[in-house]
Amino acid sequence: MEGYSAIKKIGVLAGTLFVFGLAMGQTTYTNAIGMKFQKIPGNVTFSMGKVTTDPNGVFWDGVPVHQVRISHAYYLGVAEVTNAQYELFQASHVRGTHRAVSGDTQPAVNVSWTQAEAFISWLNHNYPSTQPGMSYRLPTEAEWEYAANSANNFSLGMMQSGAEEWTGDWYGPYPREAQTDPVGPDKGVFRVSRGNDYNAYPGYSDPTVRMGSLPWDLDPCIGFRVVLGPPLPPNPPRGARASTTPVWARDVSQRAATFQPPVSSSTPYFSTPEQYFTLPSPLRGPFIVMIMSLP
């Protein structure tokens, strides 16, 4: 308990210095458990998304490109939460085995979105920010993409290496209209992850690339970084009432399917491939499922 008390005292001192530093124009901050943050300026507008040029139509969800305004300044972690930092919260955490994510100072992976949120709640409870109106949270997609577009200028590391990173947003289609401080859909199936990981797939090192995973998924490639910023606004309405049908289930028959094998199950049978869906022009297939064995 003595060590814990010492960390708490360091946290109070760090918070005091942080407030003083803000008054003096300080743009960086290190909290009591060694998490370093860089100030990202607010009152900025940028074009979010990108029209795909990939011949197979991947990254199609980066459209429509739309204007986004971020009204507030925020502090973004200069790196992902490390194994040593995360294990102050969850000592039983199982580290990634790849050499890029297994060390104390390397990104903590095998952390679900739900666990990342729990870590942030623990951080806010035990080491709360003394900056009025600011607390720890996951970045929005917009905050992440804006910062990643100028990662070198903001001295941010590993936004396109290390690990993919959870954001706070549900995965869903982009709107066409301009937005201010967007927080994504108000419901969904997948949470958005951003950034390339240690596998460094070609084409994925673009700040506009979007991915998503189930909130409870423990993935050896996904970690997270933390924002210190103001509370987020509620999800604004987008005109007409949104469909309650998940995006992946729309325009698909919802009737129960029946299947009758063309021959007896004891008889060998070979058939030509069946067409299950058609990509809209100009997108092309096929989709390929990759099964990887990580070193």
PEDA-V852492 format. One record per pair of residues at least 6 apart in sequence whose ideal C-beta (glycine too) atoms are under 6 Angstrom apart, sorted by the first residue. I is the first residue (numbers start at 1). J is the second residue. Records with the same first field share a line. If there is no record, write none. Layout:
BEGIN
I: J ; J
END
This chain:
BEGIN
7: 32
10: 32
11: 32 ; 127
14: 31 ; 32
15: 130
18: 29
19: 130
27: 39
28: 38
29: 37 ; 75
30: 36
31: 127
32: 127
33: 85 ; 88
35: 77
36: 78
37: 75 ; 77 ; 228
38: 76 ; 78 ; 154 ; 155
39: 75
40: 74 ; 76 ; 147
41: 73
42: 70 ; 71 ; 72 ; 73
44: 70
45: 67 ; 69
46: 146
47: 65
48: 66 ; 68 ; 145
49: 62 ; 63 ; 65 ; 174 ; 208
50: 62 ; 208
51: 63
52: 59 ; 60
56: 284
57: 283 ; 284
59: 209
61: 210
62: 208
64: 174 ; 176
67: 178
68: 142 ; 179
69: 180
70: 146
71: 180 ; 181
72: 230
74: 227 ; 229
75: 228
76: 147 ; 227
77: 225 ; 226
78: 156 ; 157
79: 157 ; 158
80: 107 ; 162 ; 163 ; 223 ; 225
81: 108 ; 224
82: 105
83: 95 ; 104 ; 108
84: 104
86: 93 ; 108
87: 93
89: 119 ; 122
94: 110
95: 102
96: 102 ; 109 ; 110 ; 220
98: 198 ; 294
100: 198
101: 107 ; 109
107: 162 ; 163 ; 223
108: 223
109: 163 ; 220 ; 222 ; 223
110: 218 ; 220
111: 223
112: 216 ; 217 ; 218
113: 166 ; 191 ; 215
114: 215 ; 216
116: 166 ; 224
120: 136 ; 137
123: 136
124: 135 ; 136
129: 135 ; 228
133: 230
134: 228 ; 229 ; 230
136: 226 ; 228
137: 227
138: 166 ; 167 ; 168
139: 167 ; 227
140: 168 ; 169 ; 183
141: 167 ; 169 ; 192
142: 182
144: 167 ; 194
145: 207
147: 154
148: 159 ; 207
149: 207
151: 159
159: 195
160: 195 ; 196 ; 205
163: 197 ; 222 ; 223
164: 193 ; 195 ; 197 ; 221 ; 222
165: 194 ; 195 ; 224 ; 225
166: 193 ; 224
167: 192 ; 194
169: 184 ; 192
170: 184 ; 185 ; 188
171: 188 ; 190 ; 192 ; 212
172: 185 ; 188
175: 238
181: 233
183: 232 ; 235
186: 235
189: 246
190: 212 ; 213
191: 215
192: 212
193: 211 ; 213 ; 222
196: 204 ; 205
197: 221
263: 269
279: 285
END
